[in-house]
Amino acid sequence: MSFIRNAGRLLWRSPAVLLVLTALFWSGNFIVGRAVHGSVPPVALAFWRWTMGFVMVIGFAWPHLRRDLPELARRWRLVVLLSALGVAAFNTMVYIGLQSTTAINALLMQSAMPLVILLCSFVLFAERAGARQLLAVLVSLAGVLVIASRGAPASLASTAFNVGDAWVFGAVVSYALYSALLRRRPAVHPLSFIAATFALGALMLVPFYAWETTSGAPMRWSGTAALAVAYVALFPSLLAYLCFNRGVELIGANRAGQFVHLMPAFGTVLAIVFLGESVHGYHAVGIALIALGIGLAIARRAPPARAPE
């Protein structure tokens, strides 16, 4: 048990590992969301995702939540805003977008998130990105484009965009605002914050879920639907949000956002493992560029040398 506790403490202090896990879990979210887009309505998937995520976490969170309720209530406006942006809006908009957009288009939209986070941080808090940080984003983005275009970036000029892409880009803006505002979140236990935002996000979706159900798109439960809800509730929700929120706490939203560029790399690996796709040279080039960009983003500057006394 002591080994597990020590490993857990080490993980909780390792932003790179936490954010890599976040990107991995979110990559699976896109695959599942696209896989069930014809059988599970988008708002239903989002509603049950957060409802089940809350059920999974509340038993662990309750002792902390009971203690932290006064602070959460005092900062209720910010808690509601973060719940709306990062929980209710983001994933619902992604699932709606995946009803009509292609995987490559969604990938391109999602890859804009690090740049949008930089912009939100500047607009909200006048936080300027350094030259190295901008270079890191551009290098990783180049890797994303190499993978998305299958090694021929010029081909992206002929890519057609539709209303689904607008939904996905709206989701990107929503989560970028959430990421930038996390620096102001109440000083409460991580499980308290997760439980509160999951509950509020699910409640915000109730009227939209009711409208979707009564307008001819009811949730039809099946083994596939149940597995999809279980996956998105546990991995991209509970575990990923714990990891991402902690990563932002440790290194800030701008640097944490850089890890979003890992998603196409993980998507490629998952497609090779589960869909039997072939490995090509452009996969290696793209993943190498993404890794280089992330390395530039998280590398610490050496302290200035002290003058000899």
Secondary structure by P-SEA (a helix, b strand, c coil): caaaaaaaaaaaacaaaaaaaaaaaaaaaaaaaaaacccccaaaaaaaaaaaaaaaccccaaaaaaaaaaaaaaaaaaaaaaaaaccccaaaaaaaaaccccaaaaaaaaaaaaaaaaaaaaaaccccccaaaaaaaaaaaaaaaaaaacccccccccccccaaaaaaaaaaaaaaaaaaaccccccccaaaaaaaaaaaaaaaaaaaaaaaaaacccccccaaaaaaaaaaaccccaaaaaaaaaaaaccccccccccccaaaaaaaaaaaacccccccaaaaaaaaaaaaaaaaaaccccccccccc
